[in-house]
Amino acid sequence: MDNVYVIAAIWVGLALVASLISIRLGISVALIEIVVGVFGGNFLALSTTPWIDFLAMLGSVLLTFLAGAEIDPDSLRRHLRMSLTIGAVSFAAPAIAAFAVARWVIGWDLGAAEITGIAMSTTSVAVVYAVMIESGLAQREIGKIILAACFVTDLGTVLALGVLFADYDLSLVLFIAATAVALVTLPRLLRWVLATVPGRVSEPEIKLLLFVLLGLGGLASIAGSEAVLPAYLVGLVVAGVFVKDRVVVQRMRAIAFALLTPFFFIKAGMLISLPAVAAGAALIALLLAVKIGAKSVGVWPTARAFRMSSRDATFTTLLMATGLTFGSISALFGLNHGLIDQSQYSVLVTTVILSAVIPTLIATTFFSPTEHGAEDDEEIEAAEEIDAGSVRPHHAGTANARGDDDGLTFE
């Protein structure tokens, strides 16, 4: 079928069905869209086109940017030690474990084992951010900590890919230089645009951000990298601007979730071939267990060491065990550079996508933090001082020696 309108209607219709199912079941729409993609790819002969591929790529870039933009700079500074530690452990533990299993248990060669370790180390910013927005946790302290830790984990992935496999040539230098210039100048330029031409129907501030994201994405592609890599950093540096002007980020969020991200998540589901899953079921189960197990062994005790409640530590661990965008990118990088073959790629991508579904479903169904009242929010603000080595003040009738399993509380 080559009728662009019919193809678009089918994809948007699947996105609509996913939204309705998500609302009905109370499950993240990102997960439902992935499942719908699996169904469409295996039973409806759903396929992609170049323009669908572009919309999916743009959806992943914009979603990654928005995830960075949701990180409150003040909260990141307050929780810097916690976020850095949880994020670093979340990267290192599964990277080492998955590399060892792929190299010495499965018997893959060195390059394939390295790609496996990197692909299993990731945390899905896209899935985590979607959960944060839908559940309202993006504006709460636990959501800010998880998003910041995700940034650290995926930064480790990017650095690992760069250090192990990058081609150090002029295009890479140009990409790094352009990214550095954009990170330094964009916040001031965005503030100037918002102050000079505020509230215009033509939305020049959104066009400015899209110009920067697409421009850096183009340079990343020329350098043999991926367009999503600089998007998170760009979102992070403009997060301070968005703290004072929520209208822009809300409009960009509406564009992303209504039109672009469904293409990304549905396409991600289409990558799962049920026959391939059946053929490689044992390897997929092994790698999935290694990823979730290593994340649990590393992240849960680390979160508890920072006096996070057991409920929140479990919720954090499960979300940090998700994978999608950067895991799929790592596997595709390995395939494109001849480090893994097609069957290994299918195993890795299926494992990555299953890791987006299973831990998130468990986390949102059984361990989602409960709502806080005004007094609890005040306690969370006081508990933020834990990153600086202080102890939370005691409030009569609210804190105790064990801590509280409702929401982000500290002992």
C-alpha positions in Angstrom: 0.0 0.0 0.0 1.4 3.4 -1.0 -1.5 5.7 -0.1 0.1 8.0 2.5 -3.2 9.1 4.0 -4.4 5.5 4.5 -1.0 4.5 6.1 -1.1 7.6 8.3 -4.7 6.8 9.3 -3.8 3.2 10.3 -0.9 4.3 12.5 -2.8 7.1 14.1 -5.8 4.7 14.6 -3.5 2.3 16.4 -2.2 5.1 18.5 -5.8 6.0 19.4 -6.6 2.4 20.3 -3.5 2.4 22.5 -4.6 5.6 24.3 -8.1 4.2 25.0 -6.7 0.9 26.3 -4.2 2.8 28.4 -6.9 4.9 30.0 -9.1 1.9 30.6 -6.4 -0.2 32.2 -4.4 2.5 33.9 -1.2 1.4 32.2 1.4 3.7 30.6 0.4 4.4 27.0 4.0 3.9 25.9 3.8 0.2 26.9 0.4 -0.2 25.2 1.8 1.4 22.1 4.7 -1.1 22.1 2.3 -4.0 22.5 0.1 -2.6 19.7 3.2 -2.4 17.5 4.0 -6.1 18.2 0.5 -7.0 17.1 0.6 -4.8 14.1 3.9 -6.0 12.9 3.2 -9.7 13.4 -0.5 -10.0 12.5 -1.4 -6.9 10.4 1.8 -6.9 8.2 2.4 -3.4 9.4 5.6 -1.9 7.9 7.4 1.5 8.0 8.1 4.0 5.3 10.9 6.7 5.2 8.5 9.4 6.5 7.3 7.1 9.4 11.0 6.4 10.2 11.6 10.1 10.4 8.6 10.8 12.6 9.6 8.0 14.9 13.2 9.4 15.1 11.9 12.9 15.7 9.6 11.5 18.4 12.5 9.9 20.2 14.6 13.0 19.9 11.8 15.3 21.2 10.9 12.8 24.0 14.5 12.6 25.1 14.8 16.4 25.0 11.6 16.8 27.1 12.9 14.2 29.6 16.0 16.4 30.1 13.9 19.5 30.3 11.8 18.1 33.1 14.9 17.8 35.4 14.7 20.7 37.9 18.2 22.1 38.2 17.7 23.0 41.8 16.5 19.5 42.6 19.4 18.0 40.6 21.9 20.0 42.6 20.2 19.0 45.9 20.2 15.3 44.9 23.4 15.3 42.9 25.2 12.7 45.0 22.2 10.4 45.1 21.5 10.7 41.3 25.2 10.3 40.4 25.6 7.2 42.6 22.3 5.5 41.6 22.9 6.3 37.9 26.5 5.1 37.9 25.6 1.8 39.6 22.6 1.4 37.3 25.0 1.6 34.3 28.0 -0.3 35.6 26.3 -3.3 37.2 24.4 -4.6 34.2 27.1 -3.6 31.8 29.7 -5.8 33.5 27.3 -8.6 34.2 25.9 -8.7 30.6 29.3 -8.5 29.1 30.5 -11.4 31.2 27.5 -13.6 30.4 27.7 -12.8 26.6 31.4 -13.4 26.5 31.9 -16.5 28.7 28.5 -18.1 29.1 26.9 -17.6 25.7 30.3 -17.5 23.9 29.9 -14.4 21.7 33.1 -12.7 20.5 34.5 -9.6 22.2 32.7 -7.0 20.0 29.4 -8.7 20.4 29.9 -9.0 24.2 30.8 -5.3 24.4 27.6 -4.3 22.5 25.6 -6.6 24.7 27.0 -5.0 27.9 26.2 -1.5 26.6 22.7 -2.4 25.4 21.8 -4.0 28.7 23.2 -1.2 30.8 20.7 1.4 29.6 17.6 2.9 31.2 14.8 4.0 28.9 14.4 7.8 29.3 11.5 7.6 26.9 9.5 5.0 28.9 10.5 6.5 32.3 9.6 10.0 31.2 6.2 8.8 29.8 5.5 7.1 33.2 6.5 10.2 35.1 4.2 12.5 33.0 1.2 10.2 33.1 1.5 9.5 36.8 2.3 13.1 37.8 5.6 12.0 39.3 7.6 14.4 37.1 6.7 17.2 39.5 7.6 15.2 42.7 10.9 14.6 44.2 11.1 10.8 43.4 10.4 11.5 39.8 13.1 14.2 39.6 15.6 11.9 41.2 14.8 9.0 38.8 15.0 11.2 35.7 18.3 12.6 36.9 19.7 9.1 37.6 18.5 8.0 34.1 20.5 10.9 32.6 23.7 9.6 34.4 23.0 6.0 33.3 22.5 6.9 29.6 25.4 9.3 29.7 27.5 6.3 30.7 26.1 4.4 27.7 27.0 7.2 25.3 30.5 7.5 26.7 31.0 3.8 26.4 30.0 3.7 22.8 32.2 6.7 22.1 35.2 5.4 23.9 35.0 1.8 22.6 33.9 2.3 19.0 34.0 6.0 17.8 35.9 7.0 14.8 37.9 10.0 15.8 37.8 12.2 12.8 37.0 15.8 11.8 33.2 15.2 11.7 33.2 14.0 15.3 35.2 17.1 16.4 32.7 19.3 14.5 29.8 17.6 16.2 31.3 17.9 19.7 32.2 21.6 19.1 28.7 22.4 17.8 27.1 20.7 20.7 29.3 22.5 23.2 28.4 25.9 21.5 24.7 25.1 21.6 24.8 24.1 25.2 26.4 27.3 26.2 24.5 29.8 24.1 21.0 28.2 23.8 19.6 29.1 27.3 20.4 32.8 26.9 19.1 32.8 23.3 15.9 31.1 24.4 15.4 33.6 27.2 15.9 36.5 24.7 13.3 35.0 22.3 10.8 34.5 25.1 11.3 38.0 26.4 11.2 39.7 23.0 8.4 37.9 21.2 6.3 36.2 23.9 3.0 34.4 23.2 3.2 34.6 19.4 0.9 32.2 17.4 3.9 31.3 15.2 5.7 29.9 18.3 9.3 31.1 17.4 10.7 29.6 20.6 9.5 26.1 19.7 10.9 26.5 16.2 14.3 27.6 17.7 14.4 24.5 19.8 13.5 22.3 16.9 16.1 24.0 14.7 18.8 23.2 17.3 17.7 19.6 17.9 17.5 18.9 14.1 20.8 20.6 13.4 22.7 18.7 16.1 20.9 15.6 14.9 22.2 16.1 11.4 25.7 16.7 12.6 25.5 13.6 14.8 24.4 11.5 11.8 27.3 12.8 9.7 29.7 11.9 12.5 28.3 8.3 12.6 26.4 8.9 15.9 22.7 9.2 16.8 20.4 12.2 16.8 19.1 11.5 20.3 22.4 11.7 22.0 22.7 15.5 22.2 18.9 16.0 22.8 19.1 15.1 26.5 21.9 17.5 27.1 20.0 20.3 25.3 16.9 19.6 27.4 19.0 19.7 30.6 20.6 23.1 29.9 17.2 24.7 29.1 15.5 23.1 32.0 16.1 26.3 34.1 14.3 28.3 31.5 11.3 26.0 31.5 11.0 26.1 35.3 9.9 29.7 34.9 8.0 29.3 31.6 6.0 26.0 31.6 3.8 27.0 28.6 6.5 26.2 26.1 7.3 22.8 27.5 3.6 22.0 27.8 3.1 22.8 24.1 6.1 20.8 23.0 4.8 17.9 25.2 1.4 18.1 23.4 3.1 17.9 20.0 5.2 15.0 21.1 2.6 12.8 22.8 -0.2 13.5 20.3 1.6 13.0 17.1 5.3 11.9 17.3 5.9 9.5 20.1 3.2 7.0 19.0 5.2 6.4 15.8 8.3 5.8 17.9 6.7 3.3 20.4 4.6 1.5 17.8 7.7 1.1 15.5 9.7 -0.2 18.5 7.1 -2.9 19.0 7.2 -3.8 15.3 10.9 -4.7 15.8 9.8 -7.8 17.8 9.4 -10.8 15.6 7.4 -13.5 17.4 9.2 -16.3 15.5 12.5 -14.8 16.3 11.4 -14.5 20.0 10.5 -18.2 20.0 13.8 -19.3 18.4 15.9 -17.2 20.8 13.7 -17.5 23.8 16.4 -19.0 26.1 18.9 -16.3 25.3 16.4 -13.6 25.6 15.2 -14.9 29.0 18.8 -15.2 30.2 19.8 -11.7 29.2 16.6 -10.2 30.5 17.2 -11.9 33.9 20.8 -10.7 33.9 19.8 -7.1 33.2 17.0 -6.9 35.8 19.0 -9.0 38.3 22.1 -6.8 38.0 20.0 -3.6 38.2 18.3 -5.0 41.3 21.6 -6.0 43.0 23.1 -2.6 42.2 20.3 -0.1 42.4 18.1 -1.3 45.3 20.7 -1.4 48.1 22.1 1.9 46.8 18.7 3.6 47.0 18.2 2.2 50.5 21.7 3.4 51.5 20.4 6.9 50.7 17.5 6.2 53.1 14.9 5.8 50.4 11.9 3.9 51.6 11.7 0.2 50.5 8.6 0.9 48.3 10.3 3.8 46.5 13.6 1.9 46.2 11.8 -1.0 44.5 9.9 1.4 42.2 13.2 3.2 41.4 15.0 -0.1 40.7 12.3 -1.3 38.4 12.2 1.9 36.3 16.0 2.0 36.2 15.8 -1.6 34.8 13.8 -0.5 31.7 15.4 -0.1 28.3 14.3 1.0 24.9 15.8 4.0 23.1 19.5 3.8 23.9 19.5 0.0 24.1 18.0 -0.3 20.6 20.4 2.4 19.4 23.4 0.4 20.8 22.2 -2.8 19.2 21.6 -1.1 15.8 25.1 0.5 16.1 26.6 -3.0 16.6 24.6 -4.4 13.6 25.5 -1.5 11.3 29.2 -1.8 12.2 29.4 -5.6 11.8 29.9 -6.2 15.6 26.8 -8.4 15.8 24.8 -10.4 13.2 21.1 -10.3 12.5 20.2 -13.1 14.9 22.2 -11.4 17.8 20.5 -8.1 16.9 17.0 -9.7 17.2 17.9 -11.2 20.5 19.2 -7.9 21.9 16.4 -5.8 20.6 13.7 -8.2 21.9 15.4 -8.2 25.3 15.6 -4.5 25.4 12.0 -4.0 24.4 10.8 -6.6 26.9 12.8 -4.7 29.6 10.7 -1.7 28.7 7.5 -3.6 29.3 8.0 -6.0 32.2 9.7 -3.9 34.9 7.5 -0.9 34.1 4.3 -2.9 34.3 5.3 -4.3 37.7 6.5 -0.9 39.0 3.3 1.0 38.0 0.9 -1.8 39.0 2.3 -2.7 42.4 4.9 -0.1 43.6 3.7 3.2 42.3 4.3 5.9 45.0 1.2 7.0 46.7 0.0 10.6 46.8 1.3 13.1 49.4 -0.5 15.7 51.4 0.9 19.2 52.1 2.7 18.1 55.2 4.4 15.2 53.4 5.6 17.6 50.7 7.2 19.7 53.4 8.9 16.7 54.8 10.3 15.8 51.3 11.8 19.3 51.0 13.5 18.8 54.4 14.7 15.3 53.4 16.5 16.8 50.3 19.3 17.8 52.7 20.3 14.1 52.9 22.5 14.5 49.8 24.6 17.0 51.7 25.0 14.5 54.6 22.4 15.9 56.9 19.6 14.1 58.6 15.9 14.8 58.1 14.3 16.8 60.8 11.7 14.8 62.8 8.1 15.9 62.5 5.8 14.7 65.1 3.4 12.0 64.0 5.0 11.6 60.5 8.6 10.2 60.7 9.9 7.3 62.5 13.0 5.1 62.7 11.9 2.8 59.9 10.7 5.4 57.4 7.5 5.4 55.5 6.7 3.3 52.4 4.4 5.9 51.0 6.2 8.2 48.5 9.7 9.4 48.7 10.6 9.4 52.4 13.8 8.9 54.2 14.6 7.3 57.5 
